[in-house]
Amino acid sequence: MIRAATLLAWLTLAASAALAHTPFVPLPGDVNVTAPAADVPPAIARFSGVWAHGAWYGELPHVLVVERVDADGRAAVIYAVGENSDLYVKPAATRVAGQVEDGVLGFFLRDGTVAVEYRFDGDRLLGRYRSSYSTASVTLSRATLADAARIPTVITHPPRQIVRIPVIDTGDFGSRRITLEATVYRPGGDGPFPVLVLNHGSTGGNPAIVKATWPAARQARFFLERGFAVVAPMRRGRGASDGDYGETYGCASVSLSSGLARAVEDVDGVLAWLDRQSWADTSRLLMAGISRGGFLSVVYAGERPQRVKGVVNFVGGWTSERCDPYGDFNAASFKAAGRAARVPMLWLYGDLDHYYRPAAIRAYYDAFIAAGGQGALHIYPRYGHDIANHTALWEATADAYLAGLGLTPAR
């Protein structure tokens, strides 16, 4: 599956004027929001105004200004984004023409190759960015123009350290020692701290994503605030990690199994390194991940049940449900994990996930539970593959889960 954070680099291509070294998300100096005329239907008029306090995938600040809406649904829109240094993204803003139709405000970017849509969920505005190869989402709330003009251009993330973790790479020409890149977040003090290993998703077959590092800052902040040290490793061939990226796509179980086995070996190497860190209490080890990373976390808890105290599975799957008729790799792997794992798990999904629909998600979970697995499944309405970025959505559920494991939040 496509890794969310890397897609943010493409979002800034929507804006035409890059503005470096500004502390706030840029807006034109002549912003003018005109109140809708009396003949504008309420379903159209409600889009008018300033929308902010959200970020694409939780990483890139975004401001939307609907300066004017007409009775026929035509809209004058300002699309603005902030900065993300990890992705070399600079703040930018542009004016575009939009259209409100059937409760959706939409417009096109990048010469019509990207569609952006916004619809209401209560008082919130849910945005979706779609190109031929990627999607992103954002949740915005109504703001004043003064508020929007003071939205920081950068999301401040917790302090982090990049480390190199040694592992053994067994290839066609023998074994060799290589290193994996990992981002580490630690609470204040010497520890030892409970540890979260946070596993990334796949590239979705997009070669541009292979060498991009996922810092997992938004998820790391949540667990860091609860007393965890967080390690987000990049598997072989991903980000700045050594080795070849051997996680294949398609539906053949043999090749999928090979890639999964390599991923398990990489996690073994990460845990061996953690065992040597004085600040890490690996007797209190939590495993979590997104997409392929969530799937890997569940499978790892089955293959190494003595190591893992809990698992948070965000939208886990090794391949999309289109492969289910050709061996059912996801369900079979979850079933095997259910037979062997010894800890309750938390599975978090959205009903708008474009990789697996609710029926497929429940089938995976049912296979896991029927085999003896323990845990709870939550499928959130009107959310998709990006729910890991919406921490407010699952915060209370995760806190209850951590407390039930005896990993009491330290806040």
N, C-alpha and C positions, 0 to 999 in steps of 0.2 A: 504494500500500500504506500501511497505517496506520503512522505514525511512532511508534516504541516509547516514547520518553521521555515524550511527552505523555500516554500511557495511564496513567502512574504517578499522575497526579492523581486518577484514578477509583479507584485501589486503596485510597486512604485512606478512601474512603467506606464501606469494609467495617468500619471500626472505629468504635465508638460514643463513645469518650471522647478528645477531643483534649487533649494535654498540652504546653503551650508551654514553651520554654526549659529543656528537660531535656537533659543531655549524653549520655544513653543511651536506647536503644530502650526504651520503658516496658513494664513487666510489673506485673501486680497484686501487691500486697503479700502476698497469701495463696496464692501458687502452691504447689500440693501435688501432686507426681507420685507416684502410687500404683503400686507394682509390680504387674504383671498377675497375676491368680490362676492357679493351676495348670491350670485347665480352659480357659484362653485359648489357642487355637491359635498356634503360633509365627509364622505368616504375619500374624497380627493383632498379637501381642504386640510384634513388632519395631518397630512405630510408636511405642511408648511412649517418653516422654522428651522431651528438649529438643533442638531443631534450630535452628542459626544459621549465621553466617559466610557469608551469602549476601544478595543484593539483587535485587529485582525489576528485570529488565533492566539489572542492574549499577548502578542509580541510587538505589534506595530500599531501605535496610536492612530486613531482615525476620527476625523470630524466630517460630518455631512451637513451642508447648509442648503435648504430648499428655499431659494430666494422668492420664487413665484410659482404659483400653480393656476392654471386656467380651467374653465368649465369643461373643456374637452380633454382634460388630463395632461396637457402639455406642462412641463415643469422646467424651470431654470435651476440648475444644481451646481454647487461647488463641492468637489471631491478633494479632500486633503488628507495627507498621511504624514506621520512623523518620521522617526529615524530608528534604525536598528544596525548598530555597528557590526554585530556578528555577521550580518548579511550585506554589509557595505551599502546600506540603504540611506538615502538622504531625504530630508523633509521636502515635500512638494505639494502643490495645489493646482487645480485646473477647473475651469468651468465647462460643463457639459450640458447637453439637452436631454431631458428625460421624459418619460411618459408614465402616467398612472393609469392602470387598466386592471379591472377585476381585483382591486385591493392591493396591487403590487406596483411600486415605483421601480422602474427599470431604465437602464441606459447602457450604452456600449462604450467600450474603451479600446485603445490600441487598434484603431482603424477597423473596429467592428469585430475583432477576434476574441474579445472578452465581454461577457455579459455580467452586469452587476444588478442585483435586485434587492429590494427592501420590502418587508411586509410587517404588519403589526402582530404582536403577541401581548395582549393587554395594552399597557402603556409603553412597552418597549418596542424598539424597531430592530428587527432581525435582518441582518444583511448577509448576502451570499454572493461570492465572487466565483465565476466559472469561466474556464477556458477549455480548450480541447483536451487538456491533459491534467488539469488541476482544479481544485475547489478550495475556498477558504470561507470563514464565517466570522461574524462580529455581532455583538449586541450593543445597541446604543440607547441612551435615554435622552429625554428632552433637556436642553440646556439654554442658558442665555448666551447672547453673543459675547458678552464680557467673559463668561465662564469658558467658552470655547476658545477664545483668544489667549487663555492662560493654561491650556492643556499642555503639559510638558511634552516635548518632542521625543523624549526617550523614557521608556519604562525602566525605573531603577531596579536592578536585580541584586540579590544578595551577593556578597563577596564570594569569589570562587577561585579555584586553583586547577590548572591543567596538569595532569600527571601522565606518566607513561607506565603501563602495567605490563610486565614481561609474561609472555605465554609461549607455549610450544606449538608451532605450526607443522602439522604432519601433511606433507604433500606427496606428489608423485615421485619426487627425487629425494625423499628422506625427510627427517625432522630438522627443524631449525628454530632458533630462538628469535622471536620478534616481539614487538611491543604494541599495545593497544592504547589509543588516546582515551582519556576519561576526564570528565569534569567533576570536581569534588567540592561539595559545600559542607562546612562544619559549623556547629554552634560555637558560641564562646566557651572558653575553658578547655581543659585537657581531656575531658571524657573519663572513661570510655563511654561512647554514645551508642544507642541502638542505631542500626544501619539500614538504610534503604538502598537497594540496587535498582536503578530505574532504566529499563530496557527500551531502546528506541524501536520504531517501526521499520518498514522496508522503503525502498525507493519507488515502488510501484512500477519498476521498469524504466524510470526516467534517468538516463545517464548523468544528467546535470546535478542530480541530488547525491550521487555516490560520495563525492569528496567534501560534502558540506557537513559540518559538525552540529549536532543537536545539543545545546546546552541544558535543555529541560528546566529553564529557570523558573517558569511559572509553577510547575509541579514541585520543584525543589523547595520553593519558598514555603509552600503549604506544610511540607513535612519538616523542614528546618525549624519552623515556628513551633513545632510539637516535639522538639528535642532530638530529632534524627540527624545524623550525618547522612548525606546523600551522595551517591556515586552514580554518575551517568556515563557508562562506557560506550565507546563506538566499537562495534564488532569488526572482525577482520575485513580490510578493504574498504571500510566506511570512514568518512571524515579523514583524520590524519593517522588512522591506524595502519600498521603494516599489513602485508598479506594481500591475498586476492579476495574479492567479494564473490563468495560462492553460493549465495542464496538465490536459487533459480526461481523462475516463474513458469507458468503453465500449470497443468493439472496432474502430471505424472508423479505418482507417489514415491517412486524411487529417488528421483531428483529432489523432490520436496523434503524427503527424509534426510537426504545427505546434507542439505543446507541447514536443517534444524539441528542435526548432530553437531555440525561445526559451531552453531550458535551456543549449544550447551557446553561445548569445550571452552568457548570464550568466557562464559560465565564462571566455569570452574576456575579459570585463570584469575578472574577478578576476585573471587572469594579467597583463593590461595594468597593473593596479595593483601587482601583485607585482614586475613588472619595474622599478618605480620605487623599491622599498624596498631600502635599502643592506644590510639584514640577510638578504635573501632571495637565494639562489643558484638562479635559475630554470633554470640549465643542468642542475641535479640535481632535476628536478621529478617527484614521484610523485603519481599520481592514485588516489584510492580513494573508495568510496562504498557505501552500503547500500541494497538494494532498487532503486528507480528511480535512486538515486545510483550504485550499482554499475554498472548498465546504462549510465548517462550517462558514467561514467568509461571504459568500454570503447569506446563510440561516439566519445567525444572523442579518444581515442588514434588512432582510425582517421581522423577528420576533420582532426586537427591532429598528424600523426605526428612532425613536427619538434620539437614542444614537450615531449612526454611520454617519460620514461625508464622508466616502469613503471606497472602498474595492479594494484591489489588490489580484486577484485570480490567484495563480500560479498552473496550471495543476489540477484544482479542480475536485474532484469526490469522492463520498463516497464509491463506489464500481466500479469494472471494467465494461466495456461495455458488458461483457459476461452475466451480469444480466439484461440487457435491455429487453430481451424478456419476463422476468418474473416479470413484474410490472413496469419496467422503472423508478426505484427509483430516479436516478440522474435527469432525465428530469422533472419528476413530482415535485421534490423538487425545482429545479431551476425555474420552472414555478410559483410555489407558492411564491418564493422570488421576482420574477419579478412583481407580482401583488401588493406586499406590500412595497417593498423598495422604498426609495425616492431619492437616490443619484446615480449618474453615477458610473460605476465600470470599472475596467481595468482587462480583462481576458487575461492571457498569457499562451500559450501552445506550444508544439513542435509536428511536424508532424511524429516523430518517437516514440511517446509515446507508450509504450507497454501495457498500461492499457486502452487507448481509442484512436482509430484512428481518423483522421481528420473528417470523416463523422459523427462519434458519437459526437465529440466536437462541430461541427456546429449544430447538432441537439439539444444539450443541450442549446447552446447559442440562437438558434432560438426560443426555447420554452420560455426562459427567456425574450427575446425581445418582442415576440408576446403577452406575458401576461402584458406588460407595463414596463418591465425593461429598464434601460438606461445603455449604456456602449459601450466599444469597445473591439473587439476580435482580438488578434494577434496570428497567428499560425506560428512559426518560422521553416523554412526548415532545415532539418538535425540535429534537436535537439529533445531530448526525455523528459523523466519525470524529468530531473535534471536541467531544465533551470533556476530555481531560483538561482542556483549557478553561472550562467554566467551573472554577473551584467552588463558587458559591452554590452551585447546583448540587454538589455531592458532599459538601463540607460536613454537614451534620451526620450523614450516613457513615462517612469515613471515620469521624471522631468516635462514633459508637462502636464501630468495628475495631478500632485500635484499642479502645478501652476494654472491649471483650477479650482481646488477646493478652491483656495485662500490660500493654504498652500505653500507659496512661498519658494523655497529652500533657506536655510540659509547657504551659503557656503563661 
